């Protein structure tokens, strides 16, 4: 299944580029790449997966061969989630599975909660279905929660008004403060990039490759070249990156949510989920995890926490996330740990191919398909 075809799907700002493997008659799987990567990140993995599926790896807007967003339009997380819906509509998919690496898994996870009836299986490669806010919200004591959780104050001539306890108000206030901070930084970043707009700088191919490898030490040289094949364009002076320069720090794009919102949203997830973990099992073992669950996440021993940004440094957030997945999904959740770094699916695709293949070919379906 080494042969693939190129797709170009029309969107209001241009097109979304994608590449497809297999027969269109097969069960569809949408593959979502990581931050600043592109669809080529699946080139070495997909040929090792079962042939009775139709794999489509898309380039997010502003990445790879996809069109940049229109001037003045920022790259918000919600827009990337919307791209999945646009692609599924263009391909006339009513139901499909998602495989996402890193940022792609987070976007795919949010989509799976927004459109739960559309997603059969969710595969997270060193990823999480949400970006958790590392700024803790104020704790609400039992006394502050009260019984039944709010105080009622009848006002003359009006219906009773529910006044939330102080602790709840503090939580909402802190979460709003965090949200406003993230959005402000995103707007300021977009304006700075637009003010500094100019012709992209061309570099010699080897120089660009070395810069890529320096900025992401978990990508091997062969895989770095593969990413640049789709992520850069040859010009007379050398190579220029294809990605939109408005895309820089994921902090300016993500919608970070609190643990409380995560715990609520994750209950919407219907898909059987596979989390492949390259790191976490080393410190999750004492939690009594069973690898027989039907949802799986993958992380790498030397990868995720070393290459992600500061907001991922708190391993407690990841522990919380996986605990929520286990609690919400039960037997629909499977966790697998393997050695490797954040780009195992590119560097050693054979390490994950059999796990993913077995998961895809399992007959288990969500209740709506029984």
Buried (B, 14 or more C-beta within 10 A) or exposed (E): BEEBEEBEBEBEBBBBBBBBBBEEEBBBBBBBBBBBBBBBBBBBBBBBBBEEBBBBBBBBBBBBBBBBBEEEEBBBBEBBBBBBEBBBEBBEBEBBBBBBBBBBBBBBBBBBBBBBEBBBBBBBBBBBBBBBBBBEBBEBEEEBBBEEEBEEEEEEEEEEEEEBBEBBBBBBEBBEEBBEEBBEEBEEBBEEBEEEEEEBEBBEEEEBBBEBBEEBBBBBEEBBBBBBEBBBEEEEEBBBBBBBBBBBEBBBBBBBBBBBBBBBBBBEBBBBBBBBBBBBBEEBEEEEBEEEBBBBBBBBBBBBBBBBEEBBEBBEBBBBBBBBBBEBBEEBBBBBBBBBBBBBBBBBBEBBBEBBBBBBEEEBEBEEEE
